Amino acid sequence: MGSTSSAEREAARPAAAGRRGAVVAALMLSMALAALDATIVSTAVPQIVGDLGGFSVFSWLFSGYLLAVTVTLPLYGKLSDTFGRKPVLIAGSALFLLGSLLCALAWNMGALIAFRVVQGLGGGALQGTVQTLAADLYPLKDRPKIQSKLSTVWAVSAVAGPGLGGVLAAYADWRWIFLINLPIGALALWLIVRHLHEPEREATARARVDWAGALSVFACGGVLLTALVQGGVAWPWLSEPSLALFGSGLALVAVVVLVERRAAEPIIPGWVWRRRTIAAVNLALGALGLLMVAPSVFLPTYAQSVLGLAPVAAGFVLSVWTLSWPVSAALSQHVYRRIGFRNTAMLGIGTAALILFAFPFLPYPGQAWQPALLMLLLGAALGLFQLPLIVGVQSTVGWAERGTTTASVLFCRQTGQTIGAAVFGAVANGVLATRLGGAGDLDSVTRALDSGSAPEATRRAIADAVHAVYLGAACAAALAFLVLLFLAPRKFPVLKD
């Protein structure tokens, strides 16, 4: 092993001079901020709109945050490889907390949306850098411990976020949804500053940041994701705004390729896609983001409209997969140590495909325990799929490439979710239009059901629409299986710790 490998091995122990337990606590708190923010705002929308107005644009509270997180992931990954994890995490946390404070002070919907984008600019650093540090802190054999802890944070946040947001909005004020981030984030920030110590690396030439590449990636991602998020919602898919955005996005893709090929230190280096292992994991987790849309977006509507459940009970049907996912992820190490990362992931996603395919065969209207059981099994299958891929791909690169690799994986998963929301939304609305003779989309039909004015035929139409979405999700899972089968190497080229 040469001097470079030795330096990377030393750099892989950033908490050696500090207290690793305190750093892990900080990472979990930071991840909790990002995870809660994805769910806590949704239940307070009526109060926010009632106070600030802007009902026609309130969806940008979520879209703006999602866009900012997604398009900044590659930049933060490269910066953490160049300057270290600590400064990137500190800067991202500070930016997230600033955005939270500004959101609490917002005076109208436009200001709140703008400040949510500021939050998202910091949230990208939280998501990517926390996952990278998790791999830095532990050797390969112990990485499932920290990953299962982070999975548990996401699971608890998914269950607690909507309830916490509703309580704060109902009994305090919606602004506390953002103010609550400040003490949690401040504690995490203090623990990082106090206890995370990264060893000094060998002096090299002054690092050059590819700002032109960062700007082009940000512009390209922002335009394409806006087209996907707003297409079919704010305007028809084949309208002038939609076509203009997609055309501009494709032109910007060419610009990104040209800029990154000429850059000395590109934000998205070519090796991310030239290495079979990383390319396969990127595509497989992009498919995971795609299929996750089916249960997370459409199952609550199915539970309320078809099964007739109250919102709380419908939320429980969805949340059961957050119980089995982290447990399965924690136990996956016992499987991949025997049969390898690829085969374990294929076992998980193959099982997930069968479970998703079984959903349309549930009886109509059925009992609540039936989709809940499928969700419990689906969470277990996806835990067996996702964690081995993340641990495996992080173990194939050294410290100097781990941030970029982790960011590319998360970027593909986020992009898959955005594409899934657009594609499956179009599928659901298309099935409804066919079943109901072109009368409305999923949102309008669901509102009619809530008011008690929709006939039984409408409920069956919603069931058919959700069934079609689940079949699409099963196809996405099958695609991930095929990617791993034909593209991923049988044995990941793991580097020694």
PyMOL commands that set and color helices and strands:
alter all, ss='L'
color gray80, all
select helices_A, chain A and resi 3-11+20-37+42-52+55-57+60-83+85-104+109-137+140-171+176-179+181-195+211-230+240-262+271-274+276-305+311-319+321-339+341-361+369-394+399-435+442-450+456-486
alter helices_A, ss='H'
color red, helices_A
deselect
rebuild
show_as cartoon
